[in-house]
Amino acid sequence: MHELLAGTGRCDITPTPGTPQGGWGAQTHQRGIGADLPLFATALVLRDPRKSVAIIDVDSIGFDPEWTLRILDAVAGMTGLPRENIRLSCTHTHSGPNTFRLAAITEGRDMIMEYLNALPLKIGGAVWQAQQGLRPVRIGAASGACDINVNRRLKLPDGRVVVGRNWSGPVDHTVRVVRIDDLDEKPIATIVHYGCHPTTIAWQSQHATPDYPGMTKNVVEEQLGGACLFLQAATGNIGPRRGFTGDMGVYRKFGRLLGMEATKVALGIETLPRREKLVGLQASGATIALFEDEAVEPEPATLDVRSRFLKLPLKEFPAPEVAEAEAAKLRENLNRSRREGTADEIRAATALATQAGMRADRALLYHGKTEVDWQLQGIRLGPVALISIPGEPFTETGQEIAARSPFPHTLFSGYSNGGFGYMPVRSAYPEGGYEVETTPFAPGAAELVVEESLRMLHELRDGNR
């Protein structure tokens, strides 16, 4: 009867002291002092008689296409899984090691390269470990709510849109939880899906942290047992209601709040449903109905996976050599400020160099192109559908997909299978702001993702190829 198997694995990816930290344009330091909490890569492998799927949760801000490919190749090589059956998701913590803005690093570059070079086999090992402990499982899902997040696109009186707190903007407080139990109803894994930028800890801190997702996972594992994976939702325009701080207590508090809500939801999930049966009456001060709850074995959860590349429209970009020349000049100015300048001068130069580096990266990737291949991946776990793309979609995209999905539980995510880039909804472009200014996408990309995600969801439901 129980054809679905699952197992978990984990590896420690905490950076050593001295490893370049973060990617903040406002930070004055490069090297991190140490870690406030450990950082991990956690793997969940699911297998039925026809296929096997791996879901990997990494405490990282993310990886560019090159490093994503290296990690996926290592996982595929160690496990025999096809690349399209592997989902590599990042929590997007901004206070981890600097894994994506390498050009500006002048202190500790050897350490970050050593860190990056070790990751593919470490993560591959975690997935391999998960394969070794496969057991029959049942799956259940439910939702709750937590309000540690807020829309972050704040419109100032002068019309500018900045990153802040927009209490009237769209936001999704939903906490989606998937519980995967062994046949004794003990959790093997819990998936927590929530949308909020992990930017509580910012440029003020020299300590690496997994931000609130790491604390959330700690709470869930302490209360339930098993392994917890955190999947970031559509978070491009969503941030914490208190963030950009060096106060470690903030991310720990928010992580506990989210973790306790996820735990409450998970405890209410019954992966082995029961049917009540009236078996008699008992006379007492009142007549009491006596019931027995009979277990009703559910059908094994359907496992399926789909992956394809969408053609998303791009904005126009300058010639790479022009953009890189500008970035090189500003990096030179930054290095001079690091040697001779004040903290304020270093911070200002870092911001300019960071912005120019982002423009140069986009120009190198997209100059002369009108569209880009962007991966859409879908995984079905019985009544649960996990849909993911790279980059940073807005919350409206995730909310629309979940509302129109044929599944009772739909977890739409960004930050998966590599790549960076905000994906604003069409209505955001006239407003401007950071996400619109830095996105590689032309208007209409998000709306295309919605329609293609819904098409894939219907294929997963119907089993169509």
Solvent accessible surface area in square Angstrom, and as a share of the most:
residue,aa,sasa,rsa
1,M,145,0.65
2,H,52,0.23
3,E,97,0.44
4,L,2,0.01
5,L,51,0.25
6,A,0,0.00
7,G,2,0.02
8,T,39,0.23
9,G,4,0.04
10,R,79,0.29
11,C,21,0.13
12,D,74,0.38
13,I,1,0.01
14,T,41,0.24
15,P,11,0.07
16,T,85,0.49
17,P,94,0.59
18,G,14,0.13
19,T,6,0.04
20,P,2,0.01
21,Q,8,0.03
22,G,2,0.02
23,G,10,0.10
24,W,36,0.12
25,G,18,0.17
26,A,22,0.17
27,Q,18,0.08
28,T,46,0.27
29,H,30,0.14
30,Q,16,0.07
31,R,92,0.34
32,G,9,0.09
33,I,98,0.50
34,G,15,0.14
35,A,39,0.30
36,D,43,0.23
37,L,27,0.13
38,P,61,0.38
39,L,0,0.00
40,F,56,0.23
41,A,0,0.00
42,T,1,0.00
43,A,0,0.00
44,L,0,0.00
45,V,0,0.00
46,L,0,0.00
47,R,87,0.32
48,D,16,0.09
49,P,103,0.65
50,R,165,0.60
51,K,33,0.14
52,S,15,0.10
53,V,0,0.00
54,A,0,0.00
55,I,0,0.00
56,I,0,0.00
57,D,0,0.00
58,V,0,0.00
59,D,2,0.01
60,S,5,0.03
61,I,8,0.04
62,G,6,0.06
63,F,4,0.02
64,D,45,0.23
65,P,76,0.48
66,E,91,0.41
67,W,11,0.04
68,T,6,0.03
69,L,79,0.39
70,R,102,0.37
71,I,1,0.00
72,L,15,0.08
73,D,66,0.34
74,A,16,0.12
75,V,0,0.00
76,A,22,0.17
77,G,68,0.65
78,M,77,0.34
79,T,20,0.12
80,G,67,0.64
81,L,9,0.05
82,P,62,0.39
83,R,111,0.40
84,E,91,0.41
85,N,15,0.08
86,I,0,0.00
87,R,1,0.00
88,L,2,0.01
89,S,3,0.02
90,C,9,0.05
91,T,0,0.00
92,H,6,0.03
93,T,0,0.00
94,H,29,0.13
95,S,1,0.01
96,G,1,0.01
97,P,4,0.03
98,N,14,0.07
99,T,2,0.01
100,F,40,0.16
101,R,57,0.21
102,L,30,0.15
103,A,70,0.54
104,A,30,0.23
105,I,14,0.07
106,T,77,0.45
107,E,86,0.39
108,G,6,0.06
109,R,106,0.39
110,D,107,0.55
111,M,54,0.24
112,I,0,0.00
113,M,56,0.25
114,E,125,0.56
115,Y,27,0.10
116,L,1,0.00
117,N,85,0.44
118,A,43,0.33
119,L,3,0.02
120,P,13,0.08
121,L,122,0.61
122,K,90,0.38
123,I,0,0.00
124,G,0,0.00
125,G,23,0.22
126,A,2,0.01
127,V,0,0.00
128,W,121,0.42
129,Q,89,0.39
130,A,0,0.00
131,Q,25,0.11
132,Q,107,0.47
133,G,37,0.36
134,L,34,0.17
135,R,114,0.42
136,P,49,0.31
137,V,7,0.04
138,R,21,0.08
139,I,21,0.11
140,G,10,0.09
141,A,19,0.15
142,A,32,0.25
143,S,62,0.40
144,G,19,0.19
145,A,64,0.50
146,C,16,0.09
147,D,81,0.42
148,I,1,0.00
149,N,3,0.01
150,V,4,0.03
151,N,4,0.02
152,R,12,0.04
153,R,17,0.06
154,L,62,0.31
155,K,129,0.55
156,L,49,0.24
157,P,145,0.91
158,D,95,0.49
159,G,34,0.32
160,R,148,0.54
161,V,15,0.09
162,V,49,0.28
163,V,51,0.30
164,G,20,0.19
165,R,112,0.41
166,N,34,0.18
167,W,167,0.59
168,S,108,0.70
169,G,13,0.13
170,P,61,0.38
171,V,38,0.22
172,D,28,0.14
173,H,67,0.30
174,T,35,0.20
175,V,0,0.00
176,R,39,0.14
177,V,1,0.01
178,V,1,0.00
179,R,25,0.09
180,I,0,0.00
181,D,0,0.00
182,D,18,0.09
183,L,66,0.33
184,D,109,0.57
185,E,50,0.23
186,K,131,0.56
187,P,25,0.16
188,I,7,0.04
189,A,0,0.00
190,T,0,0.00
191,I,0,0.00
192,V,0,0.00
193,H,3,0.01
194,Y,1,0.00
195,G,8,0.08
196,C,0,0.00
197,H,0,0.00
198,P,0,0.00
199,T,3,0.02
200,T,0,0.00
201,I,0,0.00
202,A,1,0.01
203,W,69,0.24
204,Q,93,0.41
205,S,8,0.05
206,Q,64,0.28
207,H,67,0.30
208,A,4,0.03
209,T,0,0.00
210,P,2,0.01
211,D,0,0.00
212,Y,0,0.00
213,P,0,0.00
214,G,5,0.05
215,M,17,0.08
216,T,0,0.00
217,K,11,0.05
218,N,46,0.23
219,V,11,0.06
220,V,1,0.01
221,E,36,0.16
222,E,134,0.60
223,Q,102,0.46
224,L,24,0.12
225,G,32,0.31
226,G,42,0.41
227,A,14,0.11
228,C,0,0.00
229,L,0,0.00
230,F,1,0.00
231,L,0,0.00
232,Q,2,0.01
233,A,11,0.09
234,A,6,0.05
235,T,0,0.00
236,G,0,0.00
237,N,2,0.01
238,I,1,0.01
239,G,3,0.03
240,P,9,0.06
241,R,67,0.25
242,R,118,0.43
243,G,16,0.16
244,F,68,0.28
245,T,20,0.12
246,G,31,0.30
247,D,66,0.34
248,M,39,0.17
249,G,40,0.38
250,V,4,0.03
251,Y,0,0.00
252,R,61,0.22
253,K,113,0.48
254,F,7,0.03
255,G,0,0.00
256,R,112,0.41
257,L,72,0.36
258,L,0,0.00
259,G,0,0.00
260,M,103,0.46
261,E,29,0.13
262,A,0,0.00
263,T,6,0.03
264,K,130,0.55
265,V,13,0.08
266,A,0,0.00
267,L,116,0.58
268,G,64,0.61
269,I,13,0.06
270,E,106,0.48
271,T,4,0.03
272,L,20,0.10
273,P,55,0.35
274,R,102,0.37
275,R,141,0.51
276,E,117,0.53
277,K,102,0.43
278,L,103,0.51
279,V,73,0.42
280,G,26,0.25
281,L,122,0.61
282,Q,93,0.41
283,A,84,0.65
284,S,76,0.49
285,G,89,0.85
286,A,68,0.52
287,T,97,0.57
288,I,83,0.42
289,A,45,0.35
290,L,74,0.37
291,F,105,0.44
292,E,101,0.45
293,D,95,0.49
294,E,63,0.28
295,A,58,0.45
296,V,50,0.29
297,E,67,0.30
298,P,44,0.28
299,E,142,0.64
300,P,42,0.27
301,A,24,0.18
302,T,56,0.33
303,L,0,0.00
304,D,10,0.05
305,V,8,0.05
306,R,15,0.06
307,S,38,0.24
308,R,73,0.27
309,F,127,0.53
310,L,9,0.05
311,K,113,0.48
312,L,0,0.00
313,P,41,0.26
314,L,15,0.08
315,K,57,0.24
316,E,171,0.77
317,F,28,0.12
318,P,72,0.46
319,A,26,0.20
320,P,34,0.21
321,E,117,0.53
322,V,95,0.55
323,A,5,0.04
324,E,73,0.33
325,A,63,0.49
326,E,72,0.32
327,A,0,0.00
328,A,45,0.35
329,K,150,0.63
330,L,37,0.18
331,R,41,0.15
332,E,111,0.50
333,N,48,0.25
334,L,2,0.01
335,N,42,0.22
336,R,99,0.36
337,S,16,0.10
338,R,58,0.21
339,R,170,0.62
340,E,131,0.59
341,G,25,0.24
342,T,82,0.48
343,A,58,0.45
344,D,105,0.54
345,E,93,0.42
346,I,23,0.12
347,R,83,0.30
348,A,58,0.45
349,A,5,0.04
350,T,11,0.06
351,A,29,0.22
352,L,90,0.45
353,A,4,0.03
354,T,24,0.14
355,Q,87,0.39
356,A,0,0.00
357,G,15,0.14
358,M,34,0.15
359,R,92,0.34
360,A,6,0.04
361,D,78,0.40
362,R,32,0.12
363,A,0,0.00
364,L,133,0.66
365,L,82,0.41
366,Y,14,0.05
367,H,83,0.37
368,G,72,0.70
369,K,108,0.46
370,T,111,0.64
371,E,83,0.37
372,V,23,0.13
373,D,74,0.38
374,W,16,0.05
375,Q,25,0.11
376,L,0,0.00
377,Q,1,0.01
378,G,0,0.00
379,I,1,0.00
380,R,47,0.17
381,L,0,0.00
382,G,7,0.07
383,P,55,0.34
384,V,0,0.00
385,A,0,0.00
386,L,1,0.01
387,I,0,0.00
388,S,2,0.01
389,I,1,0.01
390,P,8,0.05
391,G,1,0.01
392,E,10,0.05
393,P,0,0.00
394,F,1,0.01
395,T,4,0.02
396,E,52,0.23
397,T,2,0.01
398,G,11,0.10
399,Q,66,0.29
400,E,74,0.33
401,I,0,0.00
402,A,28,0.21
403,A,89,0.69
404,R,114,0.42
405,S,18,0.11
406,P,38,0.24
407,F,14,0.06
408,P,98,0.62
409,H,43,0.19
410,T,5,0.03
411,L,1,0.00
412,F,4,0.02
413,S,0,0.00
414,G,1,0.01
415,Y,16,0.06
416,S,0,0.00
417,N,16,0.08
418,G,15,0.14
419,G,15,0.14
420,F,60,0.25
421,G,12,0.11
422,Y,17,0.07
423,M,0,0.00
424,P,1,0.01
425,V,18,0.10
426,R,133,0.49
427,S,83,0.54
428,A,5,0.04
429,Y,35,0.13
430,P,120,0.75
431,E,89,0.40
432,G,18,0.17
433,G,6,0.06
434,Y,75,0.28
435,E,1,0.01
436,V,16,0.09
437,E,119,0.53
438,T,19,0.11
439,T,0,0.00
440,P,1,0.01
441,F,0,0.00
442,A,19,0.15
443,P,61,0.38
444,G,12,0.12
445,A,1,0.01
446,A,1,0.01
447,E,64,0.28
448,L,63,0.31
449,V,0,0.00
450,V,5,0.03
451,E,85,0.38
452,E,30,0.13
453,S,0,0.00
454,L,11,0.06
455,R,140,0.51
456,M,0,0.00
457,L,0,0.00
458,H,71,0.32
459,E,33,0.15
460,L,2,0.01
461,R,111,0.40
462,D,71,0.37
463,G,51,0.49
464,N,78,0.40
465,R,205,0.75
